[in-house]
């Protein structure tokens, strides 16, 4: 009955009619099913913008109709038909209308999840938890071992459902801040596209978007061990307030793949040497703390602050895309290398662009979520 409980509790929450005990129970259910995080984010957005039904009878009819459709499609809904409801559905309640809207909207969402599982290896799909955030949003989750993870926009965290029993391994795409529960017997392992990280119990930030030029690891407290995938024999140990910057190896891997695809013969000695010489560059720097509040730029996104210091316009444009869920094109190459400093918190994308124009004069056009910037 966990999904039925979830629907009722979540509907009460978005309708602002949930008690403290119901909020606590909802949080417990979400912790037990972290794979629901992505659906929750989308449904909360939907509730804020979705017109509400004008008739409670219509809401009830819609609610029951879509539950029946879910059942007909053999989508698991905890056999709601065979058991008494956990809560009685009450007419003329705002949360009841919310339940009708959210169930309707989520039918396709959960159906898609189930269909994707059927198309893939069913055993693998049921064995893996995946939590993701879309551009413009963030998420905070608690792993089964008590470790906390904050996911930045456009990121994904994957781990097996037996996480914490035999090992503590996760795969990260994008950016996340980890506050890891200490367990010397089971090291916490993070895999990214370019590096692997091993910790026992610590707090640190990892920025590992595959499309970025660099992968960054910023250590706040504790110690971590980093292995670069293209240099497996080298281990790098970071101390608190240190930041490791590694050149992404995507270009290297693409180079290798292109050579394989475009050549039917064994690579020449010169070609082999060229590939081998493409070793990612790395550097270790000290984190810079703000003299005002002792914060570091690398972790301020958790507090909904986009901090950029001596950052190129090209790099900042990519971050703005994720932050505001927009697409930005720099039409003039001379703008790409312009260096910028600043902090955005509650500004809209238009306000952010107007502020940037003070430092670097430019013009821009916006059509929907597409923004074109030019001299």
C-alpha positions in Angstrom: 0.0 0.0 0.0 3.0 2.3 0.0 2.1 4.0 -3.3 -1.4 4.6 -2.2 -0.2 6.2 1.0 2.3 8.2 -1.0 -0.5 9.7 -3.3 -2.7 10.7 -0.4 0.2 12.2 1.7 1.8 13.9 -1.2 -1.5 15.4 -2.4 -2.1 16.7 1.1 1.3 18.2 1.2 1.0 20.2 -2.1 -2.5 21.3 -1.0 -1.0 22.5 2.3 -3.4 20.3 4.3 -0.9 17.7 5.7 -0.3 17.4 9.4 3.3 17.2 10.9 2.9 13.5 11.4 1.8 13.1 7.8 4.8 15.1 6.5 7.1 12.8 8.6 5.4 9.7 7.1 5.7 11.1 3.6 9.5 11.8 4.1 9.9 8.2 5.4 8.3 6.8 2.3 10.4 8.9 0.0 13.6 7.8 1.8 12.5 4.2 1.3 11.9 4.9 -2.4 14.5 7.5 -3.5 13.7 6.6 -7.2 10.5 8.6 -6.7 12.4 11.9 -6.4 12.3 12.8 -10.1 8.6 12.2 -10.3 8.0 14.3 -7.1 9.9 17.3 -8.6 7.8 17.2 -11.8 4.5 16.7 -10.0 5.3 19.7 -7.6 6.0 21.8 -10.7 2.8 20.6 -12.3 0.7 21.4 -9.2 1.9 25.0 -9.2 0.9 25.6 -12.8 -2.1 23.2 -13.3 -5.6 24.5 -13.3 -7.7 22.9 -10.6 -10.9 21.0 -11.2 -14.0 23.1 -10.5 -16.2 20.2 -9.4 -15.3 17.7 -6.6 -17.5 15.0 -8.2 -15.5 15.4 -11.4 -12.3 15.1 -9.4 -13.5 11.8 -7.9 -14.5 10.4 -11.2 -11.2 11.3 -12.8 -9.3 9.8 -9.8 -11.1 6.5 -10.0 -11.0 6.4 -13.8 -7.2 6.8 -13.9 -6.6 4.3 -11.1 -8.5 1.8 -13.2 -6.5 2.6 -16.3 -3.3 2.0 -14.3 -4.6 -1.3 -13.2 -5.6 -2.3 -16.7 -2.1 -1.6 -18.0 -0.7 -3.9 -15.3 1.3 -1.1 -13.7 2.0 -1.9 -10.1 -0.1 0.2 -7.7 0.0 -2.1 -4.7 -3.3 -3.9 -5.5 -5.4 -1.0 -4.2 -8.6 -2.8 -5.4 -8.0 -5.7 -3.1 -7.5 -3.7 0.1 -9.3 -1.1 2.1 -8.0 2.5 1.4 -5.6 3.7 4.0 -7.4 7.0 4.1 -11.0 7.8 3.2 -11.2 10.1 0.3 -13.1 13.2 1.4 -15.1 15.5 -0.8 -14.7 19.2 -0.8 -11.0 19.0 0.3 -8.3 20.8 -1.6 -6.0 17.8 -1.3 -8.6 15.5 -2.9 -8.6 17.7 -6.0 -4.8 17.6 -5.9 -4.9 13.8 -5.8 -7.1 13.7 -8.9 -4.8 16.1 -10.9 -1.6 14.4 -9.8 -2.8 10.8 -10.5 -3.9 11.9 -14.0 -0.6 13.6 -14.7 1.5 10.9 -13.3 -0.1 8.0 -15.1 2.1 8.5 -18.1 5.1 9.2 -15.9 4.9 5.9 -14.0 3.8 4.0 -17.0 6.9 5.2 -18.9 9.1 4.1 -16.0 7.5 0.6 -16.1 7.7 0.3 -19.9 11.4 1.3 -19.8 12.1 -1.3 -17.3 10.4 -3.9 -19.5 12.4 -2.9 -22.5 15.7 -3.2 -20.6 16.9 -6.1 -18.6 14.2 -6.5 -16.0 16.5 -7.9 -13.4 18.9 -5.0 -13.7 16.2 -2.4 -13.8 14.6 -3.6 -10.6 18.0 -3.7 -8.9 19.1 -0.1 -9.5 17.9 3.1 -8.0 18.3 6.3 -10.0 17.7 9.8 -8.8 17.9 12.7 -11.3 17.3 16.4 -11.5 16.2 18.3 -14.6 17.8 21.7 -15.6 16.6 24.5 -13.3 16.0 22.2 -10.3 17.9 20.7 -7.4 17.3 17.7 -5.0 18.4 16.5 -1.6 18.3 12.8 -0.8 19.3 10.5 2.1 21.0 7.3 1.2 20.2 4.1 3.1 23.5 4.4 5.1 22.5 7.9 6.3 24.7 9.8 3.9 23.2 13.0 2.5 23.5 14.0 -1.1 22.5 17.3 -2.8 22.1 17.0 -6.5 22.6 20.1 -8.7 20.6 20.8 -11.9 20.9 18.3 -14.8 22.5 15.6 -12.6 22.0 11.9 -11.9 22.9 9.6 -9.1 22.7 5.8 -9.5 23.2 3.0 -7.0 22.1 -0.5 -6.3 19.2 -1.4 -4.0 21.5 -3.3 -1.7 23.6 -0.2 -1.2 25.2 -0.2 2.3 24.9 -4.0 2.8 28.0 -5.3 0.9 29.4 -2.0 -0.4 28.6 1.7 -0.8 29.1 2.5 -4.5 27.3 5.2 -6.5 27.7 6.6 -10.1 27.4 10.3 -10.6 26.8 12.3 -13.7 26.7 16.0 -13.1 27.3 17.8 -9.8 26.6 16.7 -6.2 27.6 17.6 -2.7 28.2 14.6 -0.4 28.1 14.5 3.4 29.1 10.9 3.9 28.4 8.9 7.0 31.7 7.4 8.3 32.1 3.6 8.0 35.7 2.3 7.9 34.6 -1.2 7.0 32.7 0.0 3.9 34.4 2.8 2.0 32.1 5.1 0.0 33.0 4.9 -3.7 31.9 7.4 -6.4 32.4 6.8 -10.1 32.3 9.6 -12.6 33.1 9.9 -16.3 36.7 10.9 -15.6 37.6 10.0 -12.0 36.8 7.6 -9.1 36.6 8.8 -5.5 37.1 6.8 -2.3 36.1 8.2 1.1 35.4 6.8 4.6 33.4 9.7 6.0 33.7 13.3 4.8 32.0 16.3 3.1 33.0 17.3 -0.4 31.6 18.6 -3.7 32.0 16.8 -7.1 31.4 18.6 -10.4 31.5 16.0 -13.2 29.4 17.0 -16.1 30.7 15.0 -19.1 30.3 17.9 -21.5 32.4 20.2 -19.3 36.1 20.7 -20.0 37.1 19.8 -16.4 36.0 17.6 -13.5 36.4 19.2 -10.1 36.5 17.8 -6.6 36.4 20.2 -3.7 37.1 18.9 -0.2 35.5 20.6 2.8 36.4 18.2 5.6 38.0 14.8 6.0 40.2 13.1 3.4 39.5 11.6 0.0 41.4 9.4 -2.4 41.0 10.1 -6.2 42.0 7.9 -9.1 42.0 9.3 -12.6 40.6 6.8 -15.1 43.3 7.4 -17.7 46.0 7.1 -15.0 44.8 4.2 -12.9 48.2 3.7 -11.1 48.2 7.2 -9.7 46.3 7.9 -6.5 45.8 11.5 -5.4 45.0 12.3 -1.7 43.2 15.5 -0.9 43.3 17.3 2.4 40.6 19.7 3.7 40.2 23.0 1.7 41.9 21.5 -1.4 40.4 21.3 -4.9 41.4 18.9 -7.6 40.8 19.9 -11.2 41.2 17.3 -13.9 40.9 17.7 -17.6 38.0 15.7 -18.8 39.0 12.6 -20.9 35.9 12.7 -23.1 38.0 14.1 -26.0 40.6 11.4 -25.5 38.0 8.6 -25.6 36.4 10.1 -28.6 39.8 10.3 -30.3 40.3 6.6 -29.6 36.8 5.6 -30.9 37.2 7.6 -34.1 40.5 5.8 -34.8 38.8 2.5 -34.3 35.9 3.3 -36.5 37.9 4.9 -39.3 40.6 2.3 -39.5 40.3 -1.4 -40.2 44.0 -2.0 -39.7 46.2 -1.9 -36.5 47.2 1.7 -35.6 50.7 2.8 -36.5 53.4 3.4 -33.9 52.9 7.2 -34.4 49.1 7.0 -33.9 49.5 4.8 -30.8 52.0 7.3 -29.3 49.6 10.2 -30.0 46.8 8.5 -28.1 49.0 7.5 -25.2 50.3 11.0 -24.9 46.8 12.5 -24.4 47.0 12.2 -20.6 44.6 14.5 -18.8 46.2 17.5 -17.0 45.5 18.0 -13.4 46.1 20.6 -10.7 45.5 20.9 -6.9 44.5 24.3 -5.6 43.5 25.7 -2.2 39.8 26.6 -1.8 39.2 30.4 -1.4 36.9 31.2 1.5 34.9 34.4 1.4 36.1 36.9 4.1 32.5 38.0 4.7 30.9 34.7 5.6 33.6 32.0 5.3 31.8 30.3 2.4 33.4 28.8 -0.7 32.0 29.4 -4.2 32.1 25.7 -5.1 29.4 24.7 -2.6 27.1 27.8 -2.6 24.7 26.3 -5.1 23.3 24.2 -2.2 22.1 27.5 -0.7 20.6 28.5 -4.1 23.5 30.9 -4.9 25.2 30.8 -8.2 28.7 32.1 -7.4 31.3 32.7 -10.2 34.8 34.1 -9.7 37.1 34.9 -12.6 35.0 32.6 -14.9 35.0 32.8 -18.7 31.7 33.9 -20.3 31.7 30.6 -22.2 31.8 28.5 -18.9 29.3 30.8 -17.2 26.9 30.4 -20.1 26.9 26.7 -19.6 26.1 27.1 -15.9 23.4 29.6 -16.6 21.8 27.1 -18.9 21.5 24.5 -16.2 20.6 27.1 -13.5 17.7 28.7 -15.4 16.8 25.8 -17.8 17.5 27.9 -20.9 19.6 27.5 -24.0 22.3 30.1 -24.6 24.3 30.8 -27.8 27.3 33.1 -27.9 27.4 34.4 -31.4 30.6 36.4 -31.0 33.8 34.4 -30.2 35.3 37.5 -28.6 32.7 37.2 -25.7 33.7 33.6 -24.8 37.0 34.5 -23.0 35.6 37.5 -21.1 36.2 37.0 -17.4 33.3 37.6 -15.0 32.7 37.7 -11.2 29.4 37.8 -9.4 26.6 36.1 -7.4 23.1 35.3 -8.5 20.5 34.2 -6.0 16.9 35.3 -6.6 17.5 37.0 -10.0 15.6 35.9 -13.1 17.6 35.1 -16.2 16.7 38.5 -17.7 18.0 40.2 -14.5 21.1 38.1 -14.6 21.9 39.1 -18.2 21.3 42.7 -17.5 23.7 42.6 -14.6 26.4 40.9 -16.7 26.0 43.6 -19.4 27.5 46.1 -16.9 30.8 44.1 -16.9 30.8 43.0 -20.5 28.7 45.1 -23.0 26.6 42.9 -25.2 23.1 42.6 -26.7 20.8 39.6 -26.5 17.5 38.2 -27.9 15.3 35.8 -26.1 12.7 33.6 -27.8 11.1 31.2 -25.4 13.9 29.5 -23.5 16.5 30.2 -26.3 18.8 33.1 -25.7 21.2 34.5 -28.4 24.0 36.8 -27.2 26.0 39.0 -29.5 28.2 42.1 -29.5 
